[in-house]
């Protein structure tokens, strides 16, 4: 009698299609959770979020320009990136540290697939950073007075930095199986960026993850000249390249990985070369035109007789400027009360974002310069410029005022504010409300002597209507050239000033 | 005493010289960067501080001892063994520091005594951190977590250390002298921490 074996013995391992992919995904989920709960990563995210929330609104107040707000999201994620570099390196070396490498060898996942799972955990950290960046930028973009256009490529730099640093940590774990390598790389990372920021020139600075500009100028977004898209391509290619090389080093020498690495290398090279191409002749021409002949590209808005000309992106600001001009005019007496102004937005874009250039005052009558930033100190500065033009007739003449006319000028500039003393402090260069000081304006500034400050302070101490009436009653004499501070005080029925009354 | 002399060679063999050497090389590289140009010279103080941090990272691995649990029963007590390791590494650290200082061009070298105080404080803090990790846990290799803590502390201190008690000041700053009195306090605190933590507890903490 023979025993019939009903079924041949089959292997217990089932090779379900996509099984190892699922295993990589499961491991990636586990590693992501672990990576995001490491103490350095948690601390870095806490510091990043705390810093971002604390700074939110401080930079531009309620009037952000989105082409600047997108760049402001770039530097802080570097901290998260360094923490991710350290933590992912330690995670990749974990099985070796605990001597469990041999146990893993019998599992379905070879080492290169485990490396891929670690790489995916870095992607999770980058995605979390992307959410933070989107929140930071979205908050600025949702402000009612936000203007301009953000760039997706600029916003991508933060998450890509985290991705790049993370894959660098992963590759390092594959190359140097020692726990000391990653901390040393972090030390280099921390200080070498500061070092290269200081030394690099125009082309090589784009090799760093986040490229900071020297100037805090706000330019129209088409005149910025930042190769943001190429830079994002370069960063993405580099991050991908490092990650794929880490998989290759771990033994995943599959054709698809090699092809991917070659593609990533090509991306990096294309991005790296294209981003350092420099400024195109068209851009230089456009910048020159916007600087020297802004009227050719601006659109104008007429309101109550005055004209407000702005670069297209600043169209909505016209109403804010008109509000200030109306209030300044309402305090003026004589013909200035009815004088129509031309408010002209001006920039010096010829140096791009690499330098700040002071604007020369305009010489056309009744034309006032306004800058590209608004809110905070920019409001009383513009009000002072508008008041100067109302009194002196044109900006160049207003900038050379150096007599008692400063008193009605500054009264017009700050008298209408809800807290005139605070506005006065903000518009003066040294933040003082006594003594002599320079007064800031969109173009060149003014100089207030100690005596003029005394008279103005006395005027501001009066009830607002009373002070306004006194200024309007003597408008002609107050705004006559060469009037002294003492004479202005006498006209306004205020105590004579004791301080120095001499312009420097 | 005889026993201690016998211990020198075995302890020397367990000191992680390769890690310390790698950190030292990285530090010297950072210090040597000060010779690469004018901007680098301006940054010499920061590069030297980076070099100090790099070497401190290496020193955090000083108390790594995979055989820790087997040597806890030897008659030589832990303070002696820790002290022996420290004594072994001191000449190396001193030599490294001298070379690092000499790599910085003399005209931009920060005041030697003061910057040495900073270096000493950082180095002792790293070793004391490792001693604390050994004292309060059962880990055999405290280097890895301690470097993480050291780097985190360094970054947080540079970002958020209140200006009233400034530590990281530039040479021309008027707070330089006061800052180095505070560095002295940091050094003293680190030495104290290290001495306290080097003592072996009588009972092992039993985890239930």
Interface residues (C-beta under 8 A of the other chain):
Chain A: X39 X40 X43 X47 X79 X82 X83 X86 X90 X97 X178 X179 X180 X181 X183 X184 X186 X187 X188 X190 X191 X194 X195 X198 X199
Chain B: X18 X19 X22 X23 X26 X30 X33 X37 X39 X40 X42 X43 X46 X47 X49 X50 X53 X54 X57 X58 X61 X141 X143 X144 X147 X148 X150 X151 X152 X154 X155 X156 X159
